[in-house]
Amino acid sequence: MTPETKPEIDKTVRAVLGDVLALRPEQVARFTDATPLFGALPELDSMAVAGVLTELEDRLGITIEDDEVDGDMLATFGALTTFLAAKALF
């Protein structure tokens, strides 16, 4: 796997959130690093988290361990992309 750049990860996360959660493209395009996710997006409930993370693993070629998944990682769009960027480096 080649390390993904932050812009590539940002683009992938937007695509996954749009695809898995059926969000409108204009809604996903407005996401900033401070945009709250888990607890703020009704579509991103505990059941949807598994689907989002599985799709991110597939598209980014990474593995997210169960003990890495917590509220902080999913708190905001920026927290999620930062976590994934760090994972993509290893």
Residue frames as qw, qx, qy, qz and C-alpha x, y, z in Angstrom:
[[0.000, 0.889, 0.457, 0.000, 0.00, 0.00, 0.00],
 [0.384, 0.348, -0.038, 0.854, 1.25, 3.46, -0.77],
 [0.136, -0.423, -0.507, 0.739, 0.69, 6.18, 1.80],
 [0.121, 0.760, 0.555, 0.315, -2.37, 8.22, 1.01],
 [0.186, 0.195, -0.140, 0.953, -2.16, 11.98, 1.18],
 [0.116, 0.359, 0.591, -0.713, -4.55, 13.97, 3.37],
 [0.426, 0.319, -0.158, -0.832, -6.40, 15.39, 0.30],
 [0.444, 0.074, -0.818, -0.360, -6.87, 11.87, -1.10],
 [0.166, -0.232, -0.885, 0.368, -8.14, 10.62, 2.24],
 [0.239, 0.328, 0.285, -0.868, -10.46, 13.63, 2.53],
 [0.487, 0.226, -0.457, -0.709, -11.90, 12.82, -0.90],
 [0.397, -0.030, -0.914, -0.081, -12.30, 9.13, -0.04],
 [0.023, -0.267, -0.751, 0.603, -14.01, 9.85, 3.29],
 [0.379, 0.306, 0.043, -0.872, -16.44, 12.23, 1.60],
 [0.508, 0.150, -0.671, -0.518, -17.23, 9.57, -1.02],
 [0.305, -0.115, -0.929, 0.175, -17.74, 6.85, 1.59],
 [0.125, 0.300, 0.567, -0.757, -19.97, 9.02, 3.79],
 [0.458, 0.290, -0.192, -0.819, -22.02, 9.98, 0.75],
 [0.507, 0.118, -0.778, -0.353, -22.29, 6.42, -0.55],
 [0.302, -0.128, -0.905, 0.271, -22.85, 4.50, 2.68],
 [0.027, 0.391, 0.593, -0.703, -25.06, 7.06, 4.43],
 [0.231, 0.620, 0.649, 0.376, -26.85, 8.23, 1.27],
 [0.153, -0.707, -0.184, 0.666, -25.97, 11.85, 1.98],
 [0.489, 0.851, 0.189, 0.010, -26.46, 14.50, -0.67],
 [0.726, 0.258, 0.000, 0.637, -23.23, 15.47, -2.49],
 [0.061, 0.741, -0.030, 0.668, -23.69, 19.15, -1.61],
 [0.684, -0.705, 0.024, -0.187, -24.03, 18.25, 2.08],
 [0.900, -0.197, 0.070, 0.382, -20.81, 16.22, 2.06],
 [0.533, 0.530, 0.039, 0.658, -19.00, 18.93, 0.09],
 [0.195, -0.835, 0.041, -0.512, -19.70, 21.44, 2.89],
 [0.852, -0.468, -0.155, 0.178, -17.99, 19.31, 5.55],
 [0.171, 0.813, -0.434, 0.349, -15.04, 21.00, 7.25],
 [0.439, 0.196, -0.782, 0.397, -12.63, 19.58, 9.80],
 [0.170, -0.086, 0.570, -0.799, -14.95, 20.90, 12.53],
 [0.653, -0.102, -0.345, -0.666, -18.12, 19.29, 11.15],
 [0.486, -0.247, 0.737, -0.400, -19.53, 16.96, 13.83],
 [0.448, 0.120, -0.793, -0.395, -20.28, 13.41, 12.70],
 [0.432, -0.256, -0.862, 0.075, -21.30, 10.74, 15.21],
 [0.154, -0.518, -0.615, 0.574, -24.20, 12.03, 17.26],
 [0.131, 0.509, -0.006, -0.851, -24.82, 14.90, 14.85],
 [0.392, 0.202, -0.624, -0.645, -25.65, 13.05, 11.62],
 [0.771, -0.053, 0.368, -0.517, -28.81, 10.98, 12.15],
 [0.855, 0.385, -0.297, -0.183, -27.68, 8.70, 9.32],
 [0.449, 0.446, -0.699, 0.332, -24.46, 7.82, 11.19],
 [0.755, -0.503, 0.156, -0.391, -25.86, 5.65, 13.95],
 [0.498, -0.515, 0.698, -0.016, -24.06, 2.77, 15.63],
 [0.822, 0.247, 0.512, 0.033, -25.14, 0.33, 12.92],
 [0.566, 0.821, 0.009, 0.068, -23.94, 2.61, 10.12],
 [0.232, -0.833, 0.495, 0.084, -20.52, 3.07, 11.74],
 [0.711, -0.170, 0.661, 0.166, -19.59, -0.53, 10.93],
 [0.682, 0.596, 0.392, 0.163, -20.52, -0.07, 7.28],
 [0.181, 0.970, -0.157, 0.035, -18.61, 3.21, 7.00],
 [0.398, -0.701, 0.584, 0.097, -15.48, 1.78, 8.63],
 [0.770, 0.070, 0.610, 0.172, -15.56, -1.39, 6.54],
 [0.581, 0.765, 0.228, 0.158, -15.87, 0.64, 3.34],
 [0.027, -0.944, 0.328, -0.001, -13.02, 2.95, 4.44],
 [0.631, -0.422, 0.632, 0.156, -10.83, -0.08, 5.13],
 [0.751, 0.366, 0.512, 0.198, -11.57, -1.46, 1.67],
 [0.427, 0.883, 0.114, 0.161, -11.01, 1.80, -0.21],
 [0.071, -0.914, 0.387, -0.100, -7.90, 2.84, 1.71],
 [0.797, 0.263, -0.520, 0.156, -6.36, -0.62, 2.07],
 [0.027, -0.467, 0.624, -0.626, -6.05, -0.35, 5.85],
 [0.546, -0.364, -0.754, 0.028, -7.25, -2.28, 8.89],
 [0.276, -0.546, 0.229, -0.758, -9.05, -0.51, 11.71],
 [0.332, -0.062, -0.889, 0.309, -8.90, -2.52, 14.93],
 [0.403, -0.672, -0.587, -0.203, -11.97, -2.66, 17.17],
 [0.531, -0.598, -0.322, 0.507, -10.08, -1.05, 20.05],
 [0.300, -0.028, 0.169, 0.938, -9.24, 1.96, 17.84],
 [0.159, -0.539, -0.538, -0.628, -12.88, 2.85, 17.30],
 [0.243, -0.469, -0.596, 0.605, -14.14, 5.41, 19.78],
 [0.106, 0.884, 0.436, -0.133, -16.17, 8.58, 20.03],
 [0.212, -0.751, 0.220, 0.585, -13.14, 10.83, 19.59],
 [0.344, -0.104, 0.724, 0.589, -12.18, 9.23, 16.26],
 [0.119, 0.514, 0.752, 0.394, -15.71, 9.76, 14.94],
 [0.103, -0.647, -0.417, 0.630, -16.41, 13.09, 16.64],
 [0.263, 0.792, -0.052, -0.548, -15.69, 15.30, 13.63],
 [0.805, 0.593, -0.006, 0.032, -14.82, 15.02, 9.97],
 [0.218, 0.815, -0.493, 0.212, -11.32, 16.29, 10.78],
 [0.549, -0.471, 0.653, -0.223, -10.79, 13.76, 13.59],
 [0.902, 0.198, 0.375, -0.080, -11.76, 10.93, 11.25],
 [0.681, 0.707, -0.138, 0.135, -9.55, 12.07, 8.37],
 [0.058, -0.783, 0.575, -0.231, -6.60, 12.66, 10.73],
 [0.741, -0.265, 0.594, -0.170, -7.00, 9.17, 12.20],
 [0.885, 0.393, 0.250, 0.011, -7.16, 7.63, 8.73],
 [0.413, 0.836, -0.332, 0.141, -4.14, 9.60, 7.49],
 [0.322, -0.640, 0.671, -0.192, -2.12, 8.24, 10.41],
 [0.837, 0.004, 0.534, -0.120, -3.32, 4.68, 9.66],
 [0.773, 0.633, 0.038, -0.002, -2.42, 5.01, 5.99],
 [0.118, 0.841, -0.522, 0.076, 1.20, 5.76, 6.87],
 [0.411, -0.428, 0.793, -0.139, 1.73, 2.29, 8.34]]
